[in-house]
Amino acid sequence: MSAVHLVIALFLFLMVGRLGSKAFLLLGRATPTEKDDALFRLLAYAWWGVSLVLALSYLVYTLGLPHEPFRTFGERLLLWIGAKGVAGGLILFFTWVAFLSLPRLLARLPEPEEAFSRRQVRAKTLRAVSETALKVLVVTVGGLFFLSNLGLNISALLAGAGVAGLALSLAAQNLIRDLISGFFILLEDQYGVGDVVKIGQLGGVVERFNLRVTVLRDLEGRVHFIPNSQAQPVTVLTQEWARAVVDVSVAYKEDLDRALGLLREEAERLYQDWKDRFTEPPEVLGVEALGENGVVLRVVFPTKAKEHWDVAREFRRRIKNRFDLEGIEIPFPHRVVRFGGPLPVKQVD
């Protein structure tokens, strides 16, 4: 039986030590500064030491060795395992399995097949918020069952937690505001994961969203964390549909009717080539302004959400090539820069 006891002690040492040290390292990575990492590494090593003591105590007691205090520790360890340890271990195991299974279960939920739509944004947002809420629920319920298994009075604990929660709510009013604002953003479908939004001076794609914070990633890859109570004003650039507005300048000497005709031809050609990106045919509005350097002509393209940027870029490319081919000048300001002495003066006889 000594070989069996040795295997059990080794398994106990490895499992308890690895899970505990991994938890401490994860807590260290979750802290905002790297200065705390050394402390959590020290706690992980200390946990390995505790696991070693448990394994030695088990061996000393089961093998009948007289070494103290390991023999007493081993006896109490086996008594605890027999009374409450197995049930507590099963509670922690099933809580851990449920916590890891939630993302996989939610990933199996069907998603809309459209490339980008409000239904798809709504589904992704609800999935992200549900995953966070369900993880908190699983950990809370599992923790309460585990504490109840240890013999603690859960009713008194919940009552104390309610009083402590009230005190914390008074001290953490910003957090409460964030949660309430996030709830109404979700309820009213103001924006969601995948939308392109502008919040104050910050803009980007909503990469993550929960009831507390909105995470944006801008065009340069920078990530912005914005508490939901501070997410105002919000401009959503991809709500249901969009419109590409393209202004093209031509020189004053050009024939405007001819230029407008070319704009209509290129707009119609782009519409026929990219018809699946449009919601309606484009419209040439006409002369928008008499600018300082040229006449501004405006074209609008009603598009699906997120498609207006690509449509505008492609139309600018096409109209530049077409105007060059037709000999229509796109004006630009001219400047003359002189270096050196004074300007030459022509002598008059």
LINPE-V99262 format. One record per helix or strand. SS is the DSSP state (H for helix, E for strand). FROM is the first residue (numbers start at 0). TO is the last residue. If there is no record, write none. Layout:
ss | from | to
SS | FROM | TO
SS | FROM | TO
This chain:
ss | from | to
H | 1 | 29
H | 33 | 61
H | 69 | 106
H | 117 | 148
H | 153 | 170
H | 172 | 186
E | 195 | 198
E | 201 | 208
E | 212 | 216
E | 222 | 226
H | 227 | 229
E | 233 | 235
E | 240 | 249
H | 255 | 272
H | 274 | 276
E | 277 | 277
E | 282 | 289
E | 294 | 303
H | 307 | 325
